[in-house]
Amino acid sequence: MRPLRYVALGDSLTEGVGDRVDRAWRGWAALLAEGLGTADCPADFHNLAVSGAQTADVLAQQTPAALEMRPDVASVLVGVNDTLRRTFDIHAVAARLDEVYARLRAQGTVVVTACLPDPGTMLRLPGALARPLARRGRAVNTVVHALSERHGALHLHACEGDWVMQKAMWSADRMHPSETGHRALAVRFHRLLAAEGIPVGPSPSPLAEMKPPSRATVLFWLATAGTAWMARRCTDLLPQLLTLAMDEARHRARGTSARLDLSASAAVASALASLTVTERRDAA
């Protein structure tokens, strides 16, 4: 009997950033894989996720590689990096995710998805900067919700619950889970797959094996890798984010902030509607 094959697609969250073991990232997907299959026939796990990946990368590079492996289960968690780019386009994000899900499901793969917290909240940015990012995050999550239902994917509401605001769940960068956070995700995904009847073994342990980083380690990371990460993001995102923040401030001063929310909602509705039109056209 062939072992259950699990392939993980996505960005740094799925790559395992925040959960370092033996100088390498492990993460929730690897922890989940340990709880799939059986003792006599453990899961065959492949992690294709790459830090910084956007929906375009998952569609163009990771999906073809995954399809060649013909996985029984594939997780697709991506979209946060799209929201952090000046090129953000919810129509493009929706079209790419729709194709990724459809191609995997066409092979009979069980697709696992999740909605995620918005970066502005996690980074505790000022309101004028956080609100535009939150709006983008809600747009991506709405699309993921709709497309997960459309394609029959198993969806985890990872943007909800107390865990989002628990400090112990997050690493020094406040963007990626700590070991405890990765374990919490693995446990929830394991529960989701078990409820669907996927062969699973014992659930991953929710208890961290490693000590949390010291304050000195956190400060060192913020002064080195953290600064470099922020510099890269600022070069690409900051000019547009400042423009969005100024637009936010103008609408707030005029009492018309609701228009921004309505515009974002309309863009999401348009993106999903265009997929339906394309599907009908293809069927015809």
Disulfide bonds with the S-S distance in Angstrom:
none
